[in-house]
Amino acid sequence: MKKYYLLVLIVLSVGKLWANHAIPDTIALGNVRVAIHPSAKPIFEKEFAMLGANKKYVESLVEKMRLYFPAIEPILAKGNIPPEFKFLCVQESALNANAISTSNAVGYWQFKLETAKDVGLQVDQDIDERRHIIESTKGAVNYFTRNNAVLNNWVGTLLSYRVGLGTVKKLPYATNWIGKTEIEVDSSTDWYVIRFLAYKEFWAEQMTNLPVQKDSPNLVTHINTQGKNLYDLSDELRLSYDDIKRYNAWILKDWIPADKHYTIYHPSNLKVFNPEELKQEEPILTASVDSTKLYAAPKSVKTKNKQILSDKFEIGSHTVVSGDNLSNIAAQYEMKLADLLRLNDLSITSVIAIGQKIKVNRRIPMLEIMAQKLEEKSAKTETKKPTTTPKEQDVKVEVEEVRKISSVEADKSFYIAPAESREIIIKSDSKEEKIIEQTQVNTPKETTPEVTPTPKPTGPVYYEHEVEAGETLFKIAKVYQVSVDDLIRWNNLGKSPKIRVGQKIKLKP
């Protein structure tokens, strides 16, 4: 009985927590605007509330989305699939490669064996591409593209993902959606559609509002794997065998087939297999989230003083490069994703293009403000007028006519030594001053050869920075107070800049 009351209390608490959330009247899915009928709102509200019941689960799943969405989004965009469909992958498997449903649907997008093969995925005794985030997403794009060509409506295509194309064509309300860009869902609509709309709204809101962790891992990929076994790859990439298996569940045995190139991947904050060996030779990896960020162990641990930031901001711009997304741009500039979206008038589902300029808020370091104030103070001092002195005609200088001279005798030689001092009297209208002027005795000095200054080089002087593990072009630019675009231009890094550990980066032209 106590357990029953406790369960009721939890449900009521969750309901109260999300009771104030305003359910939207319409939600966009691609080019389709979906109106939510009042009869469907209780279902939507229940799904929404259940998602927010566990705060730790929400935070951990948002981190997984930030890890895997940069791999999913470009594939959906290339296939002209609405970006909102990435939340369907969350709904299907919670981004778990090993998820298996009661109907034996497997992997990130929950494909059954027959459907997986139908959309071009390879499933055999060696590999299962349903568990590969990139390959399975390509299969999902094939499925969506084929069904939407028939239904011409993204909501109908969404429903076909659960019940199949044949069943959707038999549903009266679904056939009524064909070719329309404005539809309505109510309590009679399949629960799968309403759940997806709740998932899309909830997770988009969480990704916007939850802060981006500074140590969030990035997805690092390696494509030179054709025909290799995992033990060789473990040595080559300096990763443990267990880590390769854990993050690449699609590899069913201990080798990768040689029939085509397969991409293996892992988060970039894994521990290396052999740190000592890494000091001699660095692995060549490509980051699919940040193309300038390589995964490798640091050659030496160096402590850096953290910059003290002021409370002043300035608006700058970030040029989108390959692998960028709104989340990691916000993280680079220590901004909240919501603030970045608001500044650029974007939404969480907005697609950004390579070369696009994104406005960013940058907190100005205290050192910059102090340096600016010192420069202003120095400029004021230089322009200040000198203090007034007595006029030249009011000052009279009198030098005594008689000097005391002493003589010295040594070795039968007689010479006159100069006086040690003399008095100079300066008279003015206000006062009379007496100054004792010291006279130095000329004594022989050792001659020293004249030093010829070393001529300065006539060519340009380069200042260089050696890239360390975990550094990006943005971080280097931030430390040396230069722009990323300048670093790319000075070092001829091209349109898709990549840097490696140990590389010398020029800091000035």
C-alpha positions as CSV (number, residue, x, y, z in Angstrom):
1,M,0.0,0.0,0.0
2,K,2.9,2.4,0.9
3,K,4.5,1.7,-2.5
4,Y,1.3,2.6,-4.2
5,Y,1.0,5.9,-2.5
6,L,4.7,6.6,-3.2
7,L,4.1,5.9,-6.9
8,V,1.1,8.3,-7.0
9,L,3.2,11.0,-5.2
10,I,5.9,10.7,-7.8
11,V,3.5,10.9,-10.7
12,L,1.8,13.9,-9.2
13,S,5.1,15.6,-8.6
14,V,6.2,15.1,-12.2
15,G,2.8,16.4,-13.4
16,K,3.1,19.5,-11.2
17,L,6.7,20.0,-12.5
18,W,5.6,20.3,-16.1
19,A,2.1,21.7,-15.6
20,N,3.3,25.2,-16.3
21,H,4.8,24.2,-19.7
22,A,2.9,25.8,-22.5
23,I,1.9,23.2,-25.2
24,P,2.4,24.8,-28.6
25,D,-0.6,25.0,-30.9
26,T,1.5,24.2,-34.0
27,I,4.8,22.5,-34.5
28,A,6.9,22.5,-37.7
29,L,8.3,19.3,-39.2
30,G,10.2,20.1,-42.4
31,N,7.8,22.1,-44.6
32,V,4.7,20.8,-42.8
33,R,3.0,22.8,-40.0
34,V,1.2,20.4,-37.6
35,A,-1.7,21.8,-35.6
36,I,-2.3,20.1,-32.3
37,H,-6.0,19.6,-31.5
38,P,-7.1,20.1,-27.9
39,S,-7.9,16.4,-27.7
40,A,-4.2,15.5,-28.4
41,K,-2.7,17.9,-25.9
42,P,-3.2,15.6,-22.8
43,I,-1.3,12.9,-24.7
44,F,1.4,15.3,-25.6
45,E,1.6,16.6,-22.1
46,K,2.0,13.1,-20.6
47,E,4.8,12.2,-23.0
48,F,6.5,15.6,-22.3
49,A,6.2,15.1,-18.5
50,M,7.6,11.5,-18.6
51,L,10.7,12.7,-20.4
52,G,11.5,15.2,-17.6
53,A,11.0,12.8,-14.7
54,N,14.8,12.0,-14.3
55,K,17.1,15.0,-14.3
56,K,20.3,13.0,-14.5
57,Y,19.0,10.9,-17.4
58,V,18.1,14.2,-19.3
59,E,21.6,15.6,-18.8
60,S,23.4,12.4,-19.8
61,L,21.2,12.0,-23.0
62,V,21.7,15.6,-24.0
63,E,25.5,15.0,-23.8
64,K,25.0,11.9,-26.1
65,M,23.1,14.1,-28.5
66,R,25.9,16.6,-28.6
67,L,28.3,13.8,-29.3
68,Y,26.4,12.0,-32.1
69,F,24.2,14.8,-33.7
70,P,27.3,16.3,-35.5
71,A,27.6,12.9,-37.3
72,I,23.9,12.6,-38.0
73,E,23.0,16.1,-39.1
74,P,25.2,16.3,-42.3
75,I,23.8,13.0,-43.5
76,L,20.2,14.1,-43.1
77,A,21.1,17.4,-44.7
78,K,22.7,15.7,-47.7
79,G,19.6,13.5,-48.2
80,N,17.3,16.6,-47.9
81,I,15.6,15.1,-44.8
82,P,14.3,17.6,-42.2
83,P,16.8,18.0,-39.4
84,E,14.1,17.3,-36.8
85,F,14.3,13.6,-37.7
86,K,17.5,13.4,-35.7
87,F,15.2,13.3,-32.6
88,L,13.6,10.2,-34.0
89,C,16.9,8.4,-33.5
90,V,16.7,9.4,-29.8
91,Q,13.1,8.2,-29.6
92,E,13.9,4.9,-31.2
93,S,17.1,3.9,-29.2
94,A,18.1,6.7,-26.9
95,L,21.3,6.7,-29.1
96,N,22.2,3.2,-27.8
97,A,24.0,1.1,-30.4
98,N,23.1,-2.1,-28.6
99,A,19.3,-1.4,-28.2
100,I,17.1,-4.3,-29.2
101,S,13.3,-4.1,-29.3
102,T,10.8,-7.0,-28.5
103,S,10.4,-7.3,-32.3
104,N,14.1,-7.8,-32.8
105,A,14.7,-4.3,-34.2
106,V,18.4,-3.4,-33.6
107,G,20.7,-0.4,-33.3
108,Y,20.5,3.3,-33.4
109,W,17.6,3.5,-35.8
110,Q,16.0,0.2,-34.8
111,F,16.0,-1.7,-38.1
112,K,14.7,-5.2,-38.4
113,L,17.0,-7.5,-40.4
114,E,14.9,-7.5,-43.6
115,T,14.4,-3.7,-43.6
116,A,18.1,-3.1,-42.9
117,K,19.1,-5.1,-46.0
118,D,16.4,-3.4,-48.0
119,V,17.9,0.1,-47.3
120,G,21.4,-1.0,-48.1
121,L,22.9,-2.0,-44.7
122,Q,25.2,-4.9,-44.3
123,V,24.4,-7.4,-41.6
124,D,26.3,-10.6,-41.5
125,Q,28.5,-12.7,-39.1
126,D,31.3,-10.1,-39.3
127,I,29.5,-6.7,-39.0
128,D,26.1,-5.2,-38.2
129,E,25.8,-1.7,-39.7
130,R,22.6,-1.1,-37.7
131,R,24.9,-0.5,-34.8
132,H,27.1,2.0,-36.8
133,I,25.9,5.6,-36.3
134,I,27.0,6.8,-39.7
135,E,26.0,3.8,-41.8
136,S,22.6,3.3,-40.0
137,T,21.8,7.0,-40.5
138,K,22.4,6.6,-44.3
139,G,20.0,3.6,-44.2
140,A,17.4,5.8,-42.4
141,V,17.8,8.5,-45.0
142,N,17.2,5.9,-47.8
143,Y,14.0,4.8,-46.0
144,F,12.7,8.3,-45.5
145,T,13.5,9.4,-49.1
146,R,11.7,6.4,-50.6
147,N,8.5,6.7,-48.5
148,N,8.2,10.4,-48.8
149,A,8.4,10.1,-52.6
150,V,5.1,8.2,-52.3
151,L,3.4,10.1,-49.4
152,N,4.8,13.6,-50.1
153,N,4.3,14.5,-46.4
154,W,6.9,14.3,-43.7
155,V,4.4,13.4,-40.9
156,G,3.1,10.5,-43.0
157,T,6.7,9.5,-43.7
158,L,7.3,9.6,-40.0
159,L,4.3,7.3,-39.2
160,S,5.4,4.9,-42.0
161,Y,8.6,4.3,-40.0
162,R,6.6,2.5,-37.4
163,V,3.8,0.8,-39.3
164,G,5.2,0.6,-42.8
165,L,4.3,2.2,-46.1
166,G,1.5,-0.2,-46.9
167,T,-0.4,0.4,-43.6
168,V,-0.1,4.2,-43.8
169,K,-1.7,4.1,-47.2
170,K,-4.7,2.4,-45.6
171,L,-5.2,5.0,-42.8
172,P,-7.8,7.6,-43.9
173,Y,-6.3,10.5,-42.0
174,A,-2.8,9.6,-43.3
175,T,-3.9,9.4,-46.9
176,N,-5.6,12.8,-46.3
177,W,-2.2,14.2,-45.4
178,I,-0.6,13.4,-48.8
179,G,0.8,16.5,-50.5
180,K,-0.3,18.9,-47.7
181,T,1.8,21.3,-45.8
182,E,-0.7,22.1,-43.1
183,I,-2.3,19.2,-41.1
184,E,-3.9,18.5,-37.7
185,V,-3.3,15.7,-35.2
186,D,-5.9,14.7,-32.6
187,S,-6.5,11.9,-30.1
188,S,-7.3,9.5,-32.9
189,T,-3.8,10.0,-34.5
190,D,-1.3,7.2,-33.9
191,W,0.5,7.8,-30.5
192,Y,3.9,7.4,-32.3
193,V,3.4,10.8,-34.1
194,I,2.3,12.6,-30.9
195,R,5.2,11.1,-29.0
196,F,7.7,12.3,-31.7
197,L,6.3,15.8,-31.5
198,A,6.7,15.8,-27.7
199,Y,10.3,14.4,-28.1
200,K,11.2,17.1,-30.6
201,E,9.9,19.9,-28.4
202,F,11.4,18.6,-25.1
203,W,14.9,17.7,-26.4
204,A,15.3,20.8,-28.5
205,E,14.4,22.9,-25.4
206,Q,16.9,20.9,-23.2
207,M,19.7,21.2,-25.7
208,T,19.1,25.0,-25.8
209,N,18.9,25.6,-22.0
210,L,21.4,23.1,-20.5
211,P,24.9,24.5,-20.3
212,V,27.6,23.0,-22.6
213,Q,30.2,21.2,-20.5
214,K,33.8,22.4,-21.2
215,D,35.1,18.9,-21.1
216,S,32.4,17.4,-23.3
217,P,34.0,14.8,-25.6
218,N,34.0,15.1,-29.4
219,L,33.5,12.2,-31.8
220,V,36.8,11.3,-33.4
221,T,36.9,9.1,-36.5
222,H,39.5,7.0,-38.3
223,I,38.8,5.7,-41.8
224,N,42.0,3.9,-42.7
225,T,40.7,0.6,-41.3
226,Q,40.1,-1.6,-44.4
227,G,41.0,-5.3,-43.7
228,K,42.8,-4.6,-40.3
229,N,42.3,-6.5,-37.1
230,L,41.5,-4.7,-33.9
231,Y,44.7,-5.6,-32.2
232,D,46.7,-3.9,-35.0
233,L,44.4,-0.9,-34.8
234,S,44.8,-0.8,-31.1
235,D,48.6,-0.4,-31.5
236,E,48.3,2.0,-34.4
237,L,45.8,4.4,-32.7
238,R,47.2,4.0,-29.2
239,L,43.7,3.0,-28.0
240,S,42.9,-0.1,-25.9
241,Y,41.2,-3.0,-27.6
242,D,38.3,-2.8,-25.1
243,D,37.6,0.9,-26.0
244,I,37.5,0.1,-29.7
245,K,35.1,-2.7,-29.1
246,R,32.9,-0.7,-26.7
247,Y,32.4,2.3,-29.0
248,N,32.2,0.2,-32.2
249,A,29.6,-2.4,-31.4
250,W,29.0,-2.9,-35.1
251,I,32.3,-4.9,-35.3
252,L,31.1,-8.4,-34.3
253,K,34.5,-10.1,-34.5
254,D,38.1,-9.0,-34.1
255,W,38.7,-7.7,-37.6
256,I,37.2,-5.3,-40.2
257,P,36.2,-6.6,-43.6
258,A,38.3,-5.6,-46.6
259,D,35.4,-5.1,-49.0
260,K,35.1,-1.4,-48.3
261,H,36.3,1.5,-46.1
262,Y,34.7,1.5,-42.7
263,T,34.8,4.4,-40.2
264,I,35.6,3.6,-36.6
265,Y,34.9,6.2,-33.9
266,H,35.3,7.0,-30.3
267,P,35.0,10.0,-27.9
268,S,38.2,12.1,-27.8
269,N,38.7,12.0,-24.1
270,L,39.5,8.3,-23.8
271,K,42.7,7.2,-22.1
272,V,45.5,6.2,-24.5
273,F,46.7,2.6,-24.7
274,N,50.4,3.5,-24.4
275,P,51.3,7.1,-23.4
276,E,55.1,6.5,-23.5
277,E,55.0,5.3,-27.1
278,L,52.8,8.3,-28.1
279,K,55.7,10.6,-27.3
280,Q,57.7,9.1,-30.2
281,E,55.0,8.9,-32.9
282,E,51.6,10.6,-33.0
283,P,48.5,8.8,-34.5
284,I,46.8,10.5,-37.5
285,L,43.1,11.0,-36.7
286,T,40.4,13.1,-38.1
287,A,37.8,14.8,-35.8
288,S,34.3,14.7,-37.2
289,V,33.1,17.4,-34.7
290,D,36.0,19.8,-34.8
291,S,38.3,19.3,-37.8
292,T,41.1,21.2,-36.0
293,K,41.1,19.1,-32.9
294,L,43.3,15.9,-32.9
295,Y,43.1,13.3,-30.2
296,A,46.4,12.4,-28.7
297,A,48.1,12.2,-25.3
298,P,50.0,15.4,-24.3
299,K,53.8,15.2,-24.7
300,S,54.2,16.9,-21.3
301,V,51.9,18.3,-18.7
302,K,52.1,22.0,-18.6
303,T,50.0,24.1,-16.3
304,K,48.5,27.3,-17.8
305,N,47.2,30.3,-15.9
306,K,43.6,30.7,-16.6
307,Q,42.6,34.1,-18.0
308,I,40.7,36.4,-15.7
309,L,37.7,37.6,-17.6
310,S,36.0,40.9,-17.0
311,D,32.3,41.5,-17.0
312,K,32.5,43.4,-20.3
313,F,31.5,41.8,-23.6
314,E,32.2,42.5,-27.3
315,I,30.5,41.0,-30.3
316,G,32.7,39.1,-32.7
317,S,32.2,36.7,-35.5
318,H,33.0,33.0,-36.0
319,T,33.5,31.5,-39.5
320,V,31.9,28.1,-39.8
321,V,34.3,25.3,-40.8
322,S,33.8,21.7,-41.6
323,G,32.4,19.8,-38.6
324,D,31.1,22.9,-36.8
325,N,27.6,22.9,-35.2
326,L,25.8,25.4,-33.1
327,S,26.6,23.6,-29.8
328,N,30.3,23.4,-30.2
329,I,30.5,27.0,-31.4
330,A,28.7,28.0,-28.2
331,A,31.2,25.9,-26.2
332,Q,34.2,27.5,-27.9
333,Y,33.1,30.9,-26.9
334,E,31.8,29.9,-23.4
335,M,28.3,30.9,-24.4
336,K,25.0,29.4,-23.6
337,L,23.4,27.8,-26.7
338,A,20.3,29.8,-26.1
339,D,22.3,33.1,-26.2
340,L,24.0,32.1,-29.4
341,L,20.7,31.3,-31.1
342,R,19.1,34.6,-29.9
343,L,22.1,36.6,-31.0
344,N,21.9,35.2,-34.6
345,D,18.1,34.9,-34.8
346,L,18.4,31.1,-35.2
347,S,16.6,28.1,-33.8
348,I,17.9,24.8,-32.5
349,T,17.0,23.1,-35.8
350,S,18.7,25.7,-38.0
351,V,21.3,24.4,-40.5
352,I,24.6,26.3,-40.8
353,A,26.9,26.3,-43.8
354,I,30.7,26.2,-44.2
355,G,31.9,29.8,-44.5
356,Q,28.9,31.3,-42.8
357,K,29.6,34.1,-40.2
358,I,28.1,33.5,-36.8
359,K,27.9,36.3,-34.3
360,V,29.5,35.5,-30.9
361,N,29.7,37.2,-27.5
362,R,33.3,37.3,-26.2
363,R,34.1,38.3,-22.6
364,I,37.1,40.7,-22.7
365,P,40.1,39.5,-20.5
366,M,41.1,41.8,-17.7
367,L,44.6,42.0,-19.2
368,E,43.3,43.7,-22.3
369,I,41.3,46.3,-20.3
370,M,44.4,47.0,-18.1
371,A,46.6,47.4,-21.1
372,Q,44.2,49.7,-22.8
373,K,44.0,51.9,-19.6
374,L,47.8,52.0,-19.4
375,E,48.0,53.2,-23.0
376,E,45.4,55.9,-22.4
377,K,47.3,57.1,-19.3
378,S,50.6,57.1,-21.2
379,A,49.0,59.1,-24.0
380,K,47.7,61.7,-21.5
381,T,51.1,62.1,-19.8
382,E,52.9,62.7,-23.2
383,T,50.5,65.5,-24.1
384,K,50.8,67.3,-20.7
385,K,52.6,70.6,-20.8
386,P,56.0,70.9,-18.8
387,T,56.0,72.9,-15.6
388,T,57.0,76.6,-15.7
389,T,60.6,77.6,-14.9
390,P,62.2,81.0,-14.0
391,K,62.7,83.1,-17.1
392,E,66.2,83.0,-18.5
393,Q,66.7,86.8,-18.1
394,D,65.9,86.7,-14.4
395,V,68.7,84.2,-13.6
396,K,72.3,85.5,-13.2
397,V,75.2,83.1,-13.0
398,E,78.4,84.2,-11.3
399,V,81.5,82.0,-11.5
400,E,84.4,82.8,-9.2
401,E,87.4,84.2,-10.9
402,V,90.0,82.6,-8.5
403,R,90.4,78.8,-8.2
404,K,92.4,77.1,-5.5
405,I,95.1,75.0,-7.1
406,S,97.2,72.4,-5.3
407,S,100.5,70.9,-6.4
408,V,101.9,67.4,-6.0
409,E,105.5,66.3,-6.2
410,A,106.4,62.7,-7.1
411,D,109.5,61.1,-8.4
412,K,111.2,64.5,-8.9
413,S,108.4,65.5,-11.2
414,F,106.3,68.5,-10.4
415,Y,102.8,69.0,-11.8
416,I,99.7,70.9,-10.9
417,A,96.6,69.0,-9.9
418,P,93.2,70.4,-10.8
419,A,91.0,71.7,-8.1
420,E,88.6,69.2,-6.5
421,S,85.7,71.6,-6.7
422,R,84.5,75.1,-7.5
423,E,81.6,77.2,-6.3
424,I,79.0,78.6,-8.7
425,I,76.5,81.1,-7.3
426,I,73.1,81.4,-9.1
427,K,71.1,84.5,-8.3
428,S,67.5,85.1,-9.1
429,D,64.8,87.6,-8.0
430,S,63.5,85.1,-5.4
431,K,66.5,83.4,-4.0
432,E,70.3,82.8,-4.2
433,E,71.6,79.3,-4.6
434,K,75.2,78.1,-4.1
435,I,76.2,74.9,-6.1
436,I,79.4,73.0,-5.6
437,E,80.5,71.6,-8.9
438,Q,82.7,68.6,-8.7
439,T,85.6,68.4,-11.1
440,Q,86.9,64.9,-12.0
441,V,90.6,64.2,-12.3
442,N,91.5,62.9,-15.7
443,T,93.1,59.5,-15.2
444,P,94.3,57.1,-17.9
445,K,91.6,54.6,-19.0
446,E,92.0,51.3,-20.6
447,T,90.9,51.4,-24.2
448,T,88.1,49.1,-25.1
449,P,87.3,48.0,-28.7
450,E,84.2,49.6,-30.1
451,V,81.4,47.1,-30.4
452,T,79.6,47.1,-33.7
453,P,75.9,46.4,-33.3
454,T,74.6,43.3,-35.0
455,P,72.6,44.2,-38.1
456,K,68.9,43.3,-37.8
457,P,67.6,40.8,-40.4
458,T,66.1,42.5,-43.4
459,G,63.5,39.7,-44.1
460,P,60.3,39.1,-42.1
461,V,60.5,37.7,-38.6
462,Y,58.2,34.8,-37.8
463,Y,56.9,34.0,-34.3
464,E,55.8,30.4,-33.9
465,H,53.7,28.2,-31.6
466,E,54.1,24.5,-31.3
467,V,50.7,22.7,-31.3
468,E,50.0,20.7,-28.2
469,A,47.5,17.9,-27.7
470,G,43.9,19.2,-27.4
471,E,44.7,22.6,-28.9
472,T,42.6,24.1,-31.7
473,L,43.1,27.0,-34.0
474,F,40.6,28.9,-31.9
475,K,42.4,28.3,-28.7
476,I,45.7,29.3,-30.2
477,A,44.2,32.5,-31.6
478,K,42.6,33.3,-28.3
479,V,45.9,32.9,-26.4
480,Y,47.8,35.2,-28.8
481,Q,45.0,37.6,-29.4
482,V,44.8,37.1,-33.1
483,S,42.0,35.9,-35.4
484,V,41.5,32.4,-36.6
485,D,41.2,33.7,-40.2
486,D,44.7,35.3,-39.9
487,L,46.2,32.0,-38.6
488,I,44.7,30.1,-41.5
489,R,46.0,32.7,-44.0
490,W,49.5,33.0,-42.5
491,N,49.9,29.2,-42.4
492,N,48.2,28.4,-45.8
493,L,45.8,26.0,-44.1
494,G,43.2,26.1,-46.8
495,K,39.4,26.0,-46.6
496,S,39.3,23.0,-44.3
497,P,42.1,23.7,-41.8
498,K,43.6,20.9,-39.9
499,I,46.5,21.0,-37.4
500,R,48.5,18.3,-35.8
501,V,50.4,17.9,-32.5
502,G,53.9,19.2,-32.9
503,Q,53.1,21.4,-35.9
504,K,54.7,24.9,-36.0
505,I,52.1,27.6,-36.3
506,K,53.2,31.1,-37.5
507,L,51.7,33.8,-35.3
508,K,52.6,36.8,-37.5
509,P,52.9,37.4,-41.2
